[in-house]
């Protein structure tokens, strides 16, 4: 069942979605809306969450994986939005990369 968004809800969504608030904090403000409904409305409004280099780095834990031969570095980051694990291969020489969570599609930049 579709519930029409009020102007107040849209204004609040614009403010919160563009802030540095975690998605779970945003969800609290819309108890009658599902996570998907909130993301869909934000998408239709053209809103994008800010890219925060610390949103993955500050999430706990960050695990460094290695096969022990001194070769490539691999990391597992816990997504600060949905809590799922994100695999990152640090084998190339790129100092900056965009990381997209496969579960919730949150986008973050990782700067090494």
C-alpha positions in Angstrom: 0.0 0.0 0.0 1.5 3.3 -1.1 1.4 6.2 1.4 1.8 9.6 -0.2 4.9 11.6 1.1 4.0 14.9 2.7 5.9 18.1 2.0 7.2 18.0 5.6 8.5 14.4 5.1 10.2 15.4 1.8 11.9 18.4 3.4 13.1 16.3 6.4 14.3 13.6 4.0 16.2 16.1 2.0 17.9 17.5 5.1 18.7 14.1 6.7 19.7 12.2 3.5 22.3 14.9 2.6 23.6 15.0 6.2 26.3 12.8 7.7 23.7 10.9 9.7 23.9 7.1 9.4 21.0 5.6 7.4 19.7 3.9 10.6 19.3 7.3 12.2 17.4 8.5 9.1 15.1 5.5 9.2 14.1 6.3 12.8 12.5 9.6 11.5 10.3 7.6 9.1 8.8 4.8 11.1 6.0 4.1 8.6 8.4 3.8 5.7 10.6 0.9 4.7 14.3 1.3 4.0 13.6 0.7 0.3 10.8 3.3 0.2 13.2 5.9 1.8 15.9 5.1 -0.7 13.5 5.1 -3.7 12.1 8.5 -2.7 15.6 9.9 -2.2 16.6 8.6 -5.6 13.5 10.1 -7.3 14.4 13.4 -5.7 17.9 13.1 -7.1 19.4 12.9 -3.6 22.7 11.2 -3.0 24.4 10.4 0.3 27.6 12.3 0.9 30.8 10.5 0.1 32.7 10.3 3.3 36.1 8.8 3.5 35.6 7.9 7.1 32.3 6.1 6.8 34.1 2.8 6.0 37.3 3.5 7.8 35.6 4.4 11.1 33.3 1.4 10.9 34.5 -1.4 13.0 36.0 -3.7 12.3 38.4 -3.4 9.4 40.2 -6.6 8.7 43.4 -6.9 6.7 43.8 -10.1 4.9 47.1 -11.5 3.4 48.4 -14.8 2.2 51.6 -14.1 4.1 54.0 -13.8 1.2 54.2 -10.0 1.3 52.1 -9.7 -1.8 48.9 -7.9 -2.4 46.9 -6.3 0.5 43.3 -7.1 0.8 40.8 -5.7 3.3 37.3 -6.4 4.5 35.4 -3.3 5.6 32.1 -3.4 7.5 29.7 -1.1 5.8 28.6 1.7 8.1 25.1 1.8 6.5 24.0 -1.8 6.5 26.7 -3.7 8.3 27.6 -6.0 5.5 31.2 -6.9 4.6 32.9 -5.2 1.6 36.0 -6.8 0.1 38.7 -4.4 -1.2 41.8 -5.5 -3.1 44.7 -3.0 -2.6 46.9 -4.7 -5.3 47.0 -1.7 -7.6 48.9 1.6 -7.1 45.7 3.7 -6.9 45.6 5.9 -3.7 41.9 6.7 -4.0 39.1 4.4 -4.9 35.3 4.4 -4.7 33.8 1.5 -2.8 30.1 0.5 -3.4 28.4 -1.8 -0.9 26.7 -4.6 -2.9 24.0 -5.0 -0.2 22.7 -1.4 0.2 24.5 0.4 -2.6 26.0 3.1 -0.3 29.0 4.7 -2.0 32.1 5.7 -0.1 35.6 6.8 -1.0 38.6 5.1 0.5 41.8 7.1 0.5 45.0 5.3 1.4 
